[in-house]
Amino acid sequence: MQISVKVKKLTFVGIFLFIAMLHSEAQVGDVSKGSRGNKENSRGSGNSDGGSRRGGSGVFFFFEIFDFIHLIGQGQKDQLSKRFDEPYRVSLQAGFKGGYFNKEGTYSFIPSIRGNWGLLSTHLRSNHIQDRTGQFQTLDWQVIQFNLVNIPEFTLRTGTGLSYVKDIDDTHHESTVELEGHLHDRSINPFLYFRWSNDYQTNDVPRLEISPGVDFRIMQTGKFRVHATAAYLYQRYLGENQGDFVPFHFLQTGINLYFY
């Protein structure tokens, strides 16, 4: 098994796993208040950056972008050349996951859809949580993800996109790192997902998310596959007061549908 030498030019910077176990109660109402407070802080924060350095650095930046586009194009060509032997490289995936957290009787529902095209993927999901204190919903779109390692036994994917907070009509930049193992012709797939959003005005992380789990095939007919999935989902949101966080610990189950 040999990975293209072009992959080594794509640097994967280490992942910092930071989970703070705080004493704030896990209530969806607190999440909504925290999001509203963060939005107000964002509006009140001015841009204190001075003028950008111009000149020669712009020329180097142009050549770096050109080289990056060339690498993307070559990597895409290499991956698509293998699509008939390894059809998962061009595929469509839909997921339906539900989760429960017994504190405050909180539950979550996360439907999603992903398209894979060689080196590139795009992933759209709705994240809905609710308990007796209220509900909170985001629409999360990883506009572009790169399948940096995409071999029959393993996938390493990283991406960037947007998270729209429906309740307060606010949008944050969001990033992902996803690791997947593939066993027995992709019939068993353990995974570990990381997701975090950023508010660059307040330097806060509105949401941090970590999810280990596994999905496994329960049915296949032609190009269509049905998998069951079980996972643990940790989500941490900003609390009502500055410096407070609201953690959730969901046990999830659901199905994934694959077509390739």
CORJOFEN-V274415 format. One record per pair of residues at least 24 apart in sequence whose ideal C-beta (glycine too) atoms are under 10 Angstrom apart, sorted by the first residue. I is the first residue (numbers start at 1). J is the second residue. If there is no record, write none. Layout:
i:I j:J
i:I j:J
This chain:
i:1 j:151
i:1 j:152
i:1 j:153
i:1 j:154
i:2 j:151
i:3 j:148
i:3 j:149
i:3 j:150
i:3 j:151
i:3 j:154
i:4 j:74
i:4 j:75
i:4 j:78
i:4 j:79
i:4 j:149
i:4 j:150
i:6 j:70
i:6 j:71
i:6 j:72
i:6 j:74
i:6 j:75
i:6 j:78
i:7 j:71
i:7 j:75
i:7 j:78
i:7 j:119
i:7 j:148
i:7 j:149
i:7 j:150
i:7 j:156
i:9 j:67
i:9 j:68
i:9 j:71
i:9 j:75
i:10 j:68
i:10 j:71
i:10 j:72
i:10 j:75
i:10 j:119
i:10 j:146
i:10 j:148
i:10 j:149
i:10 j:156
i:10 j:158
i:11 j:148
i:12 j:148
i:12 j:149
i:12 j:156
i:12 j:158
i:12 j:177
i:13 j:158
i:13 j:177
i:15 j:158
i:15 j:177
i:15 j:179
i:15 j:192
i:15 j:194
i:15 j:196
i:15 j:210
i:16 j:194
i:16 j:196
i:17 j:194
i:17 j:208
i:17 j:210
i:18 j:196
i:18 j:205
i:18 j:208
i:18 j:210
i:18 j:236
i:19 j:208
i:19 j:210
i:19 j:234
i:19 j:236
i:19 j:245
i:19 j:247
i:20 j:208
i:20 j:236
i:20 j:245
i:20 j:247
i:21 j:236
i:21 j:245
i:21 j:247
i:22 j:236
i:22 j:239
i:22 j:243
i:22 j:244
i:22 j:245
i:22 j:246
i:22 j:247
i:23 j:244
i:23 j:245
i:24 j:236
i:24 j:237
i:24 j:239
i:24 j:240
i:24 j:241
i:24 j:243
i:24 j:244
i:24 j:245
i:24 j:246
i:24 j:247
i:25 j:103
i:25 j:104
i:25 j:133
i:25 j:239
i:25 j:246
i:25 j:247
i:26 j:101
i:26 j:102
i:26 j:103
i:26 j:104
i:26 j:106
i:26 j:129
i:26 j:131
i:26 j:133
i:26 j:235
i:26 j:236
i:26 j:237
i:26 j:245
i:26 j:246
i:26 j:247
i:26 j:248
i:26 j:249
i:27 j:103
i:27 j:104
i:27 j:106
i:27 j:131
i:27 j:132
i:27 j:133
i:27 j:134
i:27 j:239
i:27 j:240
i:27 j:246
i:27 j:248
i:28 j:104
i:28 j:106
i:28 j:108
i:28 j:128
i:28 j:129
i:28 j:130
i:28 j:131
i:28 j:132
i:28 j:133
i:28 j:134
i:28 j:135
i:28 j:136
i:28 j:137
i:28 j:167
i:28 j:237
i:28 j:246
i:28 j:248
i:29 j:104
i:29 j:131
i:29 j:132
i:29 j:133
i:29 j:134
i:29 j:135
i:29 j:136
i:29 j:240
i:29 j:246
i:30 j:104
i:30 j:133
i:30 j:134
i:30 j:136
i:30 j:237
i:30 j:238
i:30 j:239
i:30 j:240
i:30 j:241
i:30 j:244
i:30 j:245
i:30 j:246
i:31 j:129
i:31 j:131
i:31 j:133
i:31 j:134
i:31 j:135
i:31 j:136
i:31 j:165
i:31 j:167
i:31 j:206
i:31 j:207
i:31 j:235
i:31 j:236
i:31 j:237
i:31 j:238
i:31 j:239
i:31 j:240
i:31 j:245
i:31 j:246
i:31 j:248
i:32 j:133
i:32 j:134
i:32 j:135
i:32 j:136
i:32 j:137
i:32 j:165
i:32 j:167
i:32 j:168
i:32 j:237
i:32 j:240
i:32 j:246
i:33 j:133
i:33 j:134
i:33 j:168
i:33 j:238
i:33 j:239
i:33 j:240
i:33 j:241
i:33 j:244
i:33 j:246
i:34 j:136
i:34 j:204
i:34 j:206
i:34 j:237
i:34 j:238
i:34 j:239
i:34 j:240
i:34 j:241
i:34 j:242
i:34 j:244
i:34 j:245
i:34 j:246
i:35 j:136
i:35 j:138
i:35 j:165
i:35 j:167
i:35 j:168
i:35 j:170
i:35 j:172
i:35 j:199
i:35 j:206
i:35 j:207
i:35 j:237
i:35 j:238
i:35 j:239
i:35 j:240
i:36 j:165
i:36 j:167
i:36 j:168
i:36 j:170
i:36 j:238
i:36 j:240
i:37 j:168
i:37 j:202
i:37 j:204
i:37 j:238
i:37 j:239
i:37 j:240
i:37 j:241
i:37 j:242
i:37 j:244
i:38 j:165
i:38 j:168
i:38 j:170
i:38 j:172
i:38 j:199
i:38 j:201
i:38 j:202
i:38 j:204
i:38 j:205
i:38 j:206
i:38 j:237
i:38 j:238
i:38 j:239
i:38 j:242
i:39 j:165
i:39 j:168
i:39 j:169
i:39 j:170
i:39 j:172
i:39 j:199
i:39 j:201
i:39 j:202
i:39 j:206
i:40 j:168
i:40 j:202
i:41 j:199
i:41 j:201
i:41 j:202
i:41 j:203
i:41 j:204
i:41 j:238
i:41 j:242
i:42 j:170
i:42 j:172
i:42 j:199
i:42 j:200
i:42 j:201
i:42 j:202
i:42 j:204
i:42 j:206
i:43 j:170
i:43 j:201
i:43 j:202
i:44 j:201
i:44 j:202
i:45 j:199
i:45 j:200
i:45 j:201
i:45 j:202
i:45 j:203
i:46 j:201
i:47 j:200
i:47 j:201
i:71 j:119
i:72 j:119
i:72 j:120
i:72 j:146
i:73 j:119
i:74 j:119
i:75 j:118
i:75 j:119
i:75 j:120
i:75 j:146
i:75 j:147
i:75 j:148
i:75 j:150
i:76 j:117
i:76 j:118
i:76 j:119
i:76 j:120
i:76 j:146
i:76 j:147
i:77 j:118
i:77 j:119
i:78 j:118
i:78 j:119
i:78 j:150
i:79 j:116
i:79 j:117
i:79 j:118
i:79 j:119
i:79 j:120
i:79 j:147
i:79 j:150
i:80 j:117
i:80 j:118
i:80 j:119
i:81 j:118
i:82 j:118
i:82 j:150
i:82 j:151
i:82 j:152
i:83 j:117
i:83 j:118
i:83 j:260
i:85 j:152
i:86 j:150
i:86 j:151
i:86 j:152
i:86 j:186
i:86 j:260
i:87 j:223
i:87 j:259
i:87 j:260
i:88 j:116
i:88 j:150
i:88 j:152
i:88 j:155
i:88 j:182
i:88 j:186
i:88 j:225
i:88 j:258
i:88 j:260
i:89 j:116
i:89 j:117
i:89 j:118
i:89 j:119
i:89 j:147
i:89 j:150
i:89 j:260
i:90 j:115
i:90 j:116
i:90 j:117
i:90 j:118
i:90 j:260
i:91 j:115
i:91 j:116
i:91 j:117
i:91 j:121
i:91 j:223
i:91 j:225
i:91 j:258
i:91 j:259
i:91 j:260
i:92 j:116
i:92 j:117
i:92 j:223
i:92 j:257
i:92 j:258
i:92 j:259
i:92 j:260
i:93 j:121
i:93 j:123
i:93 j:225
i:93 j:227
i:93 j:256
i:93 j:257
i:93 j:258
i:93 j:259
i:93 j:260
i:94 j:255
i:94 j:256
i:94 j:257
i:94 j:258
i:94 j:259
i:95 j:123
i:95 j:125
i:95 j:215
i:95 j:227
i:95 j:229
i:95 j:254
i:95 j:255
i:95 j:256
i:95 j:257
i:95 j:258
i:96 j:229
i:96 j:253
i:96 j:254
i:96 j:255
i:96 j:256
i:96 j:257
i:97 j:125
i:97 j:127
i:97 j:211
i:97 j:213
i:97 j:215
i:97 j:229
i:97 j:230
i:97 j:231
i:97 j:233
i:97 j:250
i:97 j:252
i:97 j:253
i:97 j:254
i:97 j:255
i:97 j:256
i:98 j:128
i:98 j:250
i:98 j:251
i:98 j:252
i:98 j:253
i:98 j:254
i:99 j:129
i:99 j:211
i:99 j:231
i:99 j:232
i:99 j:233
i:99 j:235
i:99 j:248
i:99 j:249
i:99 j:250
i:99 j:251
i:99 j:252
i:99 j:253
i:99 j:254
i:100 j:249
i:100 j:250
i:100 j:251
i:100 j:252
i:100 j:253
i:101 j:129
i:101 j:131
i:101 j:233
i:101 j:235
i:101 j:247
i:101 j:248
i:101 j:249
i:101 j:250
i:101 j:251
i:102 j:249
i:102 j:251
i:103 j:131
i:103 j:247
i:103 j:248
i:103 j:249
i:104 j:130
i:104 j:131
i:104 j:132
i:104 j:133
i:104 j:248
i:105 j:130
i:105 j:131
i:105 j:132
i:105 j:133
i:106 j:130
i:106 j:131
i:106 j:132
i:106 j:133
i:106 j:135
i:106 j:136
i:106 j:248
i:106 j:249
i:106 j:250
i:107 j:131
i:107 j:250
i:108 j:136
i:108 j:233
i:108 j:235
i:108 j:248
i:108 j:250
i:108 j:252
i:109 j:137
i:109 j:252
i:109 j:254
i:110 j:138
i:110 j:140
i:110 j:211
i:110 j:233
i:110 j:250
i:110 j:252
i:110 j:254
i:111 j:254
i:112 j:140
i:112 j:142
i:112 j:254
i:112 j:256
i:113 j:257
i:114 j:142
i:114 j:145
i:114 j:157
i:114 j:256
i:114 j:258
i:115 j:145
i:116 j:145
i:116 j:147
i:116 j:150
i:116 j:155
i:116 j:157
i:116 j:258
i:116 j:260
i:117 j:147
i:118 j:147
i:118 j:150
i:119 j:145
i:119 j:146
i:119 j:147
i:119 j:148
i:119 j:150
i:119 j:157
i:120 j:144
i:120 j:145
i:120 j:146
i:120 j:147
i:120 j:157
i:120 j:159
i:121 j:145
i:121 j:146
i:121 j:147
i:121 j:150
i:121 j:155
i:121 j:157
i:121 j:159
i:121 j:178
i:122 j:159
i:122 j:161
i:123 j:157
i:123 j:159
i:123 j:161
i:123 j:176
i:123 j:178
i:124 j:161
i:125 j:163
i:125 j:195
i:126 j:164
i:126 j:166
i:127 j:163
i:127 j:165
i:127 j:166
i:127 j:195
i:127 j:207
i:127 j:209
i:127 j:233
i:127 j:235
i:128 j:166
i:129 j:235
i:129 j:237
i:129 j:248
i:129 j:250
i:131 j:248
i:134 j:167
i:135 j:166
i:135 j:167
i:136 j:165
i:136 j:166
i:136 j:167
i:136 j:168
i:136 j:237
i:136 j:246
i:137 j:164
i:137 j:165
i:137 j:166
i:137 j:167
i:138 j:162
i:138 j:163
i:138 j:164
i:138 j:165
i:138 j:166
i:138 j:167
i:138 j:170
i:138 j:171
i:138 j:172
i:138 j:174
i:138 j:197
i:138 j:206
i:138 j:207
i:138 j:237
i:139 j:163
i:139 j:164
i:139 j:165
i:139 j:166
i:139 j:171
i:140 j:164
i:140 j:165
i:140 j:172
i:140 j:174
i:140 j:176
i:140 j:195
i:140 j:197
i:140 j:207
i:140 j:209
i:141 j:174
i:142 j:174
i:142 j:175
i:142 j:176
i:142 j:178
i:142 j:195
i:143 j:174
i:145 j:175
i:145 j:176
i:145 j:177
i:145 j:178
i:147 j:178
i:147 j:180
i:148 j:177
i:149 j:179
i:149 j:180
i:150 j:180
i:151 j:182
i:152 j:182
i:152 j:183
i:152 j:185
i:152 j:186
i:153 j:180
i:153 j:181
i:153 j:182
i:153 j:183
i:153 j:186
i:154 j:179
i:154 j:180
i:154 j:181
i:154 j:182
i:155 j:179
i:155 j:180
i:155 j:181
i:155 j:182
i:155 j:186
i:155 j:189
i:155 j:191
i:156 j:180
i:157 j:193
i:158 j:194
i:159 j:195
i:161 j:195
i:161 j:197
i:162 j:197
i:163 j:195
i:163 j:196
i:163 j:197
i:163 j:198
i:163 j:206
i:163 j:207
i:165 j:197
i:165 j:206
i:165 j:207
i:165 j:237
i:170 j:199
i:170 j:206
i:171 j:197
i:171 j:199
i:172 j:196
i:172 j:197
i:172 j:198
i:172 j:199
i:172 j:200
i:172 j:204
i:172 j:205
i:172 j:206
i:172 j:207
i:173 j:197
i:173 j:198
i:173 j:199
i:173 j:200
i:173 j:206
i:174 j:198
i:174 j:206
i:174 j:207
i:174 j:209
i:176 j:209
i:178 j:211
i:179 j:212
i:180 j:214
i:180 j:215
i:181 j:214
i:183 j:214
i:183 j:216
i:184 j:216
i:184 j:217
i:185 j:217
i:185 j:220
i:186 j:215
i:186 j:216
i:186 j:217
i:186 j:225
i:186 j:227
i:186 j:258
i:186 j:260
i:187 j:215
i:187 j:216
i:187 j:217
i:187 j:218
i:187 j:220
i:187 j:225
i:187 j:227
i:188 j:214
i:188 j:215
i:188 j:216
i:188 j:217
i:188 j:227
i:189 j:213
i:189 j:214
i:189 j:215
i:189 j:216
i:189 j:217
i:189 j:227
i:189 j:229
i:189 j:256
i:190 j:214
i:190 j:215
i:190 j:216
i:191 j:215
i:191 j:229
i:191 j:231
i:192 j:231
i:193 j:231
i:193 j:233
i:195 j:235
i:196 j:236
i:197 j:237
i:199 j:238
i:202 j:238
i:202 j:242
i:204 j:238
i:204 j:242
i:204 j:243
i:205 j:236
i:205 j:237
i:205 j:238
i:205 j:245
i:206 j:236
i:206 j:237
i:206 j:238
i:207 j:235
i:207 j:236
i:207 j:237
i:207 j:238
i:207 j:245
i:208 j:234
i:208 j:235
i:208 j:236
i:208 j:237
i:208 j:238
i:208 j:245
i:208 j:247
i:209 j:233
i:209 j:234
i:209 j:235
i:209 j:236
i:209 j:237
i:209 j:248
i:210 j:234
i:210 j:235
i:210 j:236
i:211 j:235
i:211 j:250
i:211 j:252
i:213 j:251
i:213 j:252
i:213 j:253
i:213 j:254
i:215 j:254
i:215 j:255
i:215 j:256
i:215 j:258
i:216 j:256
i:217 j:256
i:217 j:258
i:218 j:255
i:219 j:255
i:219 j:257
i:220 j:258
i:222 j:259
i:223 j:258
i:223 j:259
i:223 j:260
i:224 j:257
i:224 j:258
i:224 j:259
i:224 j:260
i:225 j:256
i:225 j:257
i:225 j:258
i:225 j:259
i:225 j:260
i:226 j:255
i:226 j:256
i:226 j:257
i:226 j:258
i:227 j:254
i:227 j:255
i:227 j:256
i:227 j:257
i:227 j:258
i:228 j:253
i:228 j:254
i:228 j:255
i:228 j:256
i:229 j:253
i:229 j:254
i:229 j:255
i:229 j:256
i:230 j:254
